[in-house]
Amino acid sequence: MKSPGFRAYTIGYLIFLYAPIVLLPMFAFNDSRVIAFPLQGFTTAWFKEMWEDTTLWNAVRNSAIIAISVAVLSTTLGLFAARASTRFNFPVKTGIMGLIMLPLVLPEMIVAMSMLVVLLAVGIELSIFTIILGHVLICTPFAVAILSSAFQSLDRSLEEAAYDLGETPLSTFWLIILPLVMPGIISSLLICFTISLDEFIIAYFLGGNETVLSVYIYGQFRFPAKVPAIMALGTILVLLSITLLAIAEYFRRRGIAKSGGKDTGGFL
């Protein structure tokens, strides 16, 4: 049922949600250090200032190391968990999968504080490694959700046919199943990379003296003169995130179509 009130609410909600993203490039190209209207003119000086910041590049390097590591580890763990949950029945499967997916609903603040207490108690020094541990905990449920969808859409008769032709379970998984779910794997890698790159709370609690991109951006907002350069950086990050999410969604849909399944909506 169509309703003018519901339509107005939807439009207002979308404007409220996406207006800040639209404002980012406006102020990134604005020729003024004051973030306010009216705009003063067009400039690319803030992108140049951002490019010449050596601290920023150190944060980018650390974040890239973390995000790539998290994407690979989370997708690998998610691959095993999704395969087990969709192919086999075992005791307390529901409970185990519920525990794996639990970080999706837990407040990140609670997760970060809990991990901080545990890591300090066992004597592990806060570093890039501890951030990776925290991000893997957060990203693995997303990988499981994406890969479970990929495995559920597989035709099990293909696996049975491979067994009849003399293939072992390992060779069947490597030669038949893995290529079919590869679009889902690529989608999981991109999603986990994006989530890790953007995540702040766990990086702030578990990073120690290591500077990562999200923490660097938070720190720069203490200096008003740095805000335009951060707007320029935010514009680039938004474009990067949208691009990665679009690619991930493309591979997700391609995987469903390849396996003959029906797409029921986006992975989010």
C-alpha positions as CSV (number, residue, x, y, z in Angstrom):
1,M,0.0,0.0,0.0
2,K,1.4,3.4,-1.1
3,S,1.2,6.2,1.4
4,P,2.3,9.8,0.9
5,G,3.3,10.0,4.6
6,F,5.5,6.9,4.3
7,R,7.0,8.2,1.1
8,A,7.8,11.5,2.7
9,Y,9.3,9.7,5.7
10,T,11.5,7.6,3.4
11,I,12.8,10.6,1.5
12,G,13.5,12.5,4.8
13,Y,15.3,9.5,6.2
14,L,17.5,9.1,3.1
15,I,18.4,12.8,3.2
16,F,19.3,12.6,6.9
17,L,21.4,9.5,6.2
18,Y,23.3,10.7,3.2
19,A,23.5,14.5,3.5
20,P,26.7,14.4,5.5
21,I,28.3,12.3,2.8
22,V,27.3,14.9,0.2
23,L,28.8,17.6,2.4
24,L,32.2,16.0,2.5
25,P,33.3,16.8,-1.0
26,M,31.7,20.2,-0.9
27,F,34.0,21.3,2.0
28,A,36.9,19.3,0.7
29,F,37.0,21.5,-2.3
30,N,36.1,24.7,-0.5
31,D,38.7,27.4,-0.3
32,S,38.5,28.1,3.4
33,R,39.7,26.5,6.6
34,V,36.4,27.3,8.2
35,I,33.8,24.6,7.7
36,A,30.7,26.7,7.2
37,F,28.4,28.2,4.5
38,P,28.6,30.1,2.3
39,L,31.4,28.4,0.4
40,Q,34.4,30.6,-0.5
41,G,35.5,29.1,-3.8
42,F,37.1,26.0,-5.4
43,T,40.5,24.6,-4.4
44,T,42.5,21.4,-4.3
45,A,44.9,22.6,-1.7
46,W,43.5,20.4,1.0
47,F,44.2,17.3,-1.0
48,K,47.8,18.4,-1.5
49,E,48.1,19.1,2.3
50,M,46.7,15.6,3.0
51,W,49.1,14.0,0.5
52,E,52.2,15.6,2.1
53,D,51.3,14.5,5.7
54,T,53.8,11.7,6.6
55,T,51.9,10.8,9.8
56,L,48.9,10.1,7.6
57,W,50.9,7.7,5.3
58,N,52.2,5.8,8.4
59,A,48.6,5.4,9.5
60,V,47.5,4.3,6.0
61,R,50.3,1.7,6.0
62,N,49.3,0.3,9.4
63,S,45.6,0.2,8.4
64,A,46.4,-1.5,5.1
65,I,48.4,-4.2,6.9
66,I,45.6,-4.7,9.4
67,A,42.8,-4.7,6.9
68,I,44.5,-7.2,4.5
69,S,45.3,-9.5,7.4
70,V,41.8,-9.3,8.8
71,A,40.2,-9.9,5.4
72,V,42.3,-13.1,4.8
73,L,41.9,-14.5,8.3
74,S,38.2,-13.7,8.7
75,T,37.4,-15.1,5.3
76,T,39.3,-18.3,6.0
77,L,37.6,-18.8,9.3
78,G,34.3,-17.9,7.8
79,L,34.9,-20.4,5.0
80,F,35.3,-23.3,7.4
81,A,32.4,-22.2,9.6
82,A,30.0,-21.7,6.7
83,R,31.0,-25.0,5.1
84,A,30.4,-26.9,8.3
85,S,27.1,-25.2,9.1
86,T,25.6,-25.7,5.7
87,R,26.9,-29.2,4.9
88,F,27.1,-31.1,8.2
89,N,24.9,-31.8,11.2
90,F,26.7,-32.0,14.5
91,P,25.8,-31.6,18.2
92,V,24.9,-28.1,19.4
93,K,25.4,-26.7,15.9
94,T,22.9,-23.9,16.6
95,G,24.6,-22.9,19.8
96,I,28.1,-22.8,18.2
97,M,27.0,-20.8,15.2
98,G,25.1,-18.5,17.6
99,L,28.4,-17.8,19.5
100,I,30.2,-17.2,16.2
101,M,27.6,-14.7,15.1
102,L,27.3,-13.0,18.5
103,P,29.8,-10.1,17.8
104,L,27.2,-8.8,15.3
105,V,24.9,-7.8,18.1
106,L,27.3,-7.1,20.9
107,P,28.2,-3.4,21.4
108,E,31.8,-2.8,20.1
109,M,32.6,-0.9,23.2
110,I,31.9,-3.9,25.4
111,V,33.9,-6.2,23.0
112,A,36.9,-3.7,23.0
113,M,37.0,-3.3,26.8
114,S,36.7,-7.1,27.3
115,M,39.5,-7.8,24.9
116,L,41.7,-5.1,26.5
117,V,41.2,-6.6,29.9
118,V,42.0,-10.1,28.7
119,L,45.1,-9.1,26.6
120,L,46.6,-7.1,29.5
121,A,45.9,-9.9,31.9
122,V,47.8,-12.4,29.8
123,G,50.6,-10.0,29.2
124,I,50.2,-9.3,25.5
125,E,51.5,-5.9,24.5
126,L,49.0,-3.7,22.6
127,S,50.1,-3.4,18.9
128,I,48.9,-4.0,15.4
129,F,48.6,-7.7,16.2
130,T,46.0,-7.0,18.9
131,I,44.0,-4.8,16.6
132,I,44.0,-7.6,14.1
133,L,42.7,-10.0,16.7
134,G,39.9,-7.6,17.6
135,H,38.9,-7.0,14.0
136,V,38.9,-10.7,13.1
137,L,36.4,-11.2,16.0
138,I,34.2,-8.5,14.5
139,C,34.6,-9.4,10.8
140,T,34.3,-13.2,11.0
141,P,30.4,-13.1,11.4
142,F,30.1,-11.0,8.3
143,A,32.3,-13.5,6.4
144,V,30.2,-16.4,7.7
145,A,26.9,-14.7,6.6
146,I,28.2,-14.0,3.1
147,L,29.8,-17.5,2.6
148,S,26.8,-19.4,4.1
149,S,24.6,-17.8,1.5
150,A,27.1,-19.0,-1.2
151,F,27.3,-22.5,0.1
152,Q,23.5,-22.8,0.6
153,S,22.9,-22.0,-3.1
154,L,25.2,-24.8,-4.3
155,D,23.6,-27.9,-5.9
156,R,24.7,-30.8,-3.7
157,S,24.3,-33.2,-6.7
158,L,27.5,-31.7,-8.2
159,E,29.4,-32.9,-5.1
160,E,27.8,-36.3,-5.2
161,A,28.7,-36.7,-8.9
162,A,32.3,-35.9,-8.2
163,Y,32.4,-38.6,-5.6
164,D,30.9,-41.1,-8.0
165,L,33.7,-40.2,-10.5
166,G,36.3,-41.1,-8.0
167,E,37.2,-37.7,-6.4
168,T,38.1,-37.5,-2.7
169,P,36.3,-35.1,-0.4
170,L,39.4,-32.8,-0.5
171,S,39.8,-32.8,-4.2
172,T,36.0,-32.2,-4.6
173,F,36.2,-29.3,-2.4
174,W,39.2,-27.8,-4.1
175,L,38.2,-28.5,-7.7
176,I,34.4,-28.2,-7.6
177,I,33.1,-26.4,-4.6
178,L,35.7,-23.7,-4.1
179,P,35.5,-22.3,-7.7
180,L,31.7,-22.2,-7.3
181,V,31.9,-20.1,-4.1
182,M,34.8,-18.0,-5.3
183,P,32.6,-14.9,-5.9
184,G,31.4,-15.2,-2.3
185,I,35.0,-15.5,-1.1
186,I,35.9,-12.3,-3.0
187,S,32.9,-10.5,-1.7
188,S,33.8,-11.6,1.9
189,L,37.4,-10.4,1.4
190,L,36.2,-7.0,0.2
191,I,33.6,-6.5,2.9
192,C,36.0,-7.5,5.7
193,F,38.6,-5.2,4.3
194,T,36.2,-2.3,4.3
195,I,34.9,-3.0,7.8
196,S,38.4,-3.3,9.2
197,L,39.6,-0.1,7.4
198,D,36.7,1.9,8.8
199,E,36.5,0.5,12.4
200,F,37.5,2.9,15.2
201,I,36.5,1.7,18.7
202,I,38.5,-1.6,18.8
203,A,41.5,0.1,17.0
204,Y,41.4,2.9,19.6
205,F,41.3,0.5,22.6
206,L,43.7,-2.1,21.4
207,G,46.2,-0.1,19.3
208,G,48.6,1.1,22.0
209,N,51.1,3.5,20.4
210,E,50.4,2.4,16.8
211,T,48.5,4.9,14.7
212,V,45.8,3.6,12.4
213,L,43.7,5.6,9.9
214,S,40.5,5.8,11.9
215,V,42.3,6.9,15.1
216,Y,44.4,9.4,13.2
217,I,41.3,11.0,11.8
218,Y,39.7,11.2,15.2
219,G,42.9,12.9,16.6
220,Q,43.1,15.4,13.8
221,F,39.7,16.9,14.6
222,R,41.2,18.4,17.7
223,F,42.9,20.9,15.4
224,P,40.5,23.1,13.5
225,A,43.1,24.0,10.9
226,K,43.4,20.3,10.0
227,V,39.7,19.7,9.4
228,P,39.6,20.7,5.6
229,A,42.4,18.1,4.9
230,I,40.4,15.5,6.8
231,M,37.4,16.4,4.7
232,A,39.5,15.7,1.6
233,L,40.7,12.4,3.1
234,G,37.1,11.5,4.0
235,T,36.0,12.1,0.4
236,I,38.6,9.6,-0.8
237,L,37.6,7.0,1.8
238,V,33.9,7.3,1.0
239,L,34.6,6.8,-2.7
240,L,36.9,3.8,-1.8
241,S,34.3,2.3,0.4
242,I,31.5,2.7,-2.1
243,T,33.7,1.1,-4.8
244,L,34.6,-1.9,-2.7
245,L,31.0,-2.5,-1.6
246,A,29.8,-2.3,-5.2
247,I,32.4,-4.8,-6.3
248,A,31.6,-7.1,-3.4
249,E,27.9,-6.9,-4.2
250,Y,28.6,-7.7,-7.9
251,F,30.6,-10.8,-7.0
252,R,27.9,-11.9,-4.5
253,R,25.2,-11.7,-7.1
254,R,27.5,-13.3,-9.7
255,G,28.1,-16.2,-7.4
256,I,24.3,-16.7,-6.8
257,A,23.6,-16.6,-10.5
258,K,26.5,-19.0,-11.3
259,S,25.1,-21.6,-8.9
260,G,21.5,-21.2,-10.2
261,G,20.2,-19.6,-7.0
262,K,17.7,-16.7,-6.6
263,D,18.9,-13.4,-5.3
264,T,16.7,-12.1,-2.5
265,G,18.5,-8.9,-1.7
266,G,21.8,-7.4,-0.8
267,F,24.2,-9.1,1.7
268,L,23.6,-6.3,4.2
